[in-house]
Amino acid sequence: MNVQNLQKPLNTPRQVLFASLVGTTVEFFDFYIYATAAVLVFPKLFFPKSDPASSTLASLATFGIAFIARPIGSAVFGHFGDRIGRKKTLVLALSTMGLSTFAIGVLPSYAAIGIIAPLLLALCRFGQGIGLGGEWGGAVLLAVENAPPNKRALYGMFPQLGAPIGFLLSGGTFLLLSRWLTDAQFFSFGWRLPFLASAVLVLLGLYVRLTITETPVFEAAQKRGEKTGVPMFSVLRNHLRELCAGVLVCLATFVLFYLMTVFALSWGTTALHYPRATFLQIQLFGILFFAATIPISALLAERGRKPLMMGVTIAIALFGFAFAPMFSSGIIGATAMLALGLALMGMTYGPLGTIVSELFPTPVRYTGSSLAFSLAGILGASLAPYAATWLATNHGLPYVGYYLTTSAILTLIGLMLIQETKGSDLTA
């Protein structure tokens, strides 16, 4: 059945795509300003100063808390997204993320309240993870379930573009603050400004989300009486193979991105002694390649999801062997490493939301796709900065590359477990 025949569309493609893009942009902006602050700010302000290395590892551990919270957010928001609709759930998820981020901007430091400071920071980070666990899947479904059958990968790449745009906004904000403020001003109040300013972006995202209507695929399923009592139980009972495969399919994408961003920024500005502002600039340059390759990958994915993903994943595995030599060969090598790594990231990330959402039927699609993405975040993203720092410190930088290659091999196994989803019928 053609999606366009289910119901007369009440949203224009422009409304749908902008609504899916603006929400994920806000979410990823909030998420990335924490990632940047976890490297540059929190080790100095929210943890004891007696052992800088331990403070950095503790800060990176709070960064990982959000990924532990993501599956909880996926289960909670996925339940309501599959039961009451995508639109209402997306509004709630964005609100949760926004409130948590704003709260970080007003937290007192370790010097002011002692051990309570990192505990409150961890709690706010947990709230960020809950919100993002419900946001990503809903935003992807908003695009994919409104798409014509032959344009699902193209529509599905718009929420994915929120990742590089959010990173450009967050990285650019910290770069400008580093230039405009002295170190004393930056650590006194400057770092708080991005967290407080995110409230404006959240309000914009909420306004856009509230102007759209429910997806036609979900409404048609509701009219047919297709409703699951507890979607998470249904996913675990009836779609466990798809869930496990989806987690593996997402794994290398997570590891690659957080090595290119959080770990690279931390290691580059400490062990390799690159100036903070300089490294932020080359990261922002690399993100341009991330943004540019997302639409390219979406176009290629319209010809077939699985062959594209397998080819890019093999390239990521090979890139793991070049990671350390490029990163260690001066500023030009580090720039080339980030540009290549983030270009590969765009090639795998562009169709990722579409292919994972196509694995699950409508009554559990929100929960299934969100859980797969979130569980991969625990195995990939939450551990990546911490594990990479430990590997580089104890065994050397090449082992970070081997870690990336191993994750790519696991993703290849996941891709072998699934069928091509290009021709799947979302209304079935």
Secondary structure by P-SEA (a helix, b strand, c coil): ccccccccccccaaaaaaaaaaaaaaaaaaaaaaaaaacccccccccccccaaaaaaaaaaaaaccccaaaaaaaaaaaaaacccaaaaaaaaaaaaaaaaaaaaaccccccccaaaaaaaaaaaaaaaaaaaacaaaaaaaaaaacccccaaaaaacccaaaaaaaaaaaaaaaaaaaaccaaaaaacccccccccaaaaaaaaaaaaaaccccaaaaaaaaaccccccaaaaaacccaaaaaaaaaaaaaaaaaaaaacaaaaaaaaccccccaaaaaaaaaaaaaaaaaaaaaaaaaacccaaaaaaaaaaaaaaaccaaaaaaaccaaaaaaaaaaaaaaaaaaacaaaaaaaaccccccaaaaaaaaaaaaaaaccccaaaaaaaaaacccaaaaaaaaaaaaaaaaaaaaaccccccccccc
